[in-house]
Amino acid sequence: MNRLILPYGARVVLMLLAPFLMALPAHSQGPRFSHQTIFVTDLDRAANFYENVMELKRIPEPFHDGKHVWFRLSEHGQLHVVSGAKEDIPHDINIHLAFSVPDMAVFTKHLDDLNVKYGNWAQNTKTPQVRPDKVKQIYLQDPDGYWIEVNDDTF
């Protein structure tokens, strides 16, 4: 399985749950990951979260209508944040974006400094849970309730 490398420190990886969205080798004739779109109630609030909390880099978007903010996730992968949602709706933690960071302690300190709530899968402790393969994970939500996993997978 290929992984998309994202800009957080030296490494950040976006992993989507749907296998058909995973990036394929460049020589493959099959589809490769392009972008994930999220629909938000407050564009500035969401964009500030992804820029300041998740430390993603904004990139130009073609609409220039004040309803879109795009972020670079990897060499070819993007996150499109689009305004227009009428209300924040509950999202299941099973459906989430996943990022990898080189140092979980550094990232959780960053979250603590910003007073961002995070925790294990059950959301009953801030202590990262450890998968059977020893990868540490935490989960947090963006301002619209979309779930985000952050792990220290070294791929």
N, C-alpha and C positions, 0 to 999 in steps of 0.2 A: 504494500500500500504506500503510495507516495504521499508526502505531506507538504503543505504550503508554508513557506517560511515567511514570518511576519516581522516587522520592525519593532521589537522591544529589546533593548540592549543588543546583544549579539544574536538572540534567537527569540522568535515568537512564532507559534504555529497555529493556524486555524484548521480545525478539523470539523467537518460537518458530518452529521449522522448518516445522511443518505449516501450509500456507497456510489450511486451513479453520479454524484456531484464531486467525488474525489478527483483530484488531478491525475491525469494519465501521462505516461511518458511522452515527451515531445514528438517522438517518431510515430506515436499511435494515431490512427485515423479516427478514433473515438472522441467523444466530447471531453473537454477539460474544464475545470472550474473557472468561472468568470467572476461572479459576484453573488453576494447575499444581500437582499433588500429587507429592511425593517421599516414598518409604517408607524410613525410616532405622532403624539399629540402636540408636542412642543419641540420644534426643530432646534432651537438654540440650546435648550436643556439637554437634548440627546447628543447634539454635536459636541457640546462642552464635555459631556461625560466621556465620549469616545476619544476625544482629543486629550483631555487632561487626566482622566482616570486610567483609561486603557492605553494612553500614549500612542495613539495611531496618528499617522500623518494625513492631513487633508490633501486631496488632489483636485484638480479642476473637474468640473462637471459641465456637460454641454447645455443644460437647460437655462441656466442663469435667470431663474424665475423666483428665487428665494424659497423654494419648496424642496430643494435637494442639497444634501452635503454628501460628498463621497470621500472615502478613506482608502488608502493603500493597505492591503493585507499581505500581499506577496508580490513577486515580480509581475504577475498578471491578475492576481485576485484583488477584489475590491469589496468594500462594504458600502452599500447605498442606503443612506438614511433619508427617508421621504416623509414630509409632513402631510397631515390631513386626517389622521385617525381622530375619531370623535371622542374616544375615551380610552383610558388605560384598561386593558382587559387582562385577566389572569393568564399566565403562561405556565405550562408544565415544565418542571426542571429537566424532564427527559429530553426535551427539545431545546438544545442550547448550542451556542458557538463555543469552541474550545480553543484556547491559546496556551502555548507553552512559554515559560520564562526560564532563564538560566539559573535563577536563584529565588526560590519561593520566599525566603525570609526578607529579601530586599523588596519584593513586590508586596508582600503583606504589610511591611512597614509603610510603604507608599500608600496603601489603602488606609491604614490606621491614621497616617498623617492627614489624610483627606476626610477622615470620619466616614468611610464607606463601609457599610455592613457587608460581611462575608462569612462563610462558614463551610462546614462539611456538607455532605449530601443532605443530611437530615436538618441542617441549619440549627443544630443544638450546641455547637461549639465552634470557636474560631480556629481550633487546631486542625490543620490539614489532615484529611483522611489519607490512608496509604493503600493503594491498589495492591493486588497480589504480586504485580511486577515491580513493586517498591516505588512507583511513581506517586508523588504527593499531589493532592487535588484540593482546591477550594472552589466554592460557587458563590456568585454574586449576581445581582440583577441590575440592569440599567434602569434609568428613570421610568421607562414604559413597562417594566416588568419582564423584559426578555432576559432569560438566564444565560450566564456566561460561566464556563469552567475555565480555571487557570490551573495548569499543572507544571511540573518540572521535568517532563519527559525529555530526555536528551537525544532521542531519536538517533 
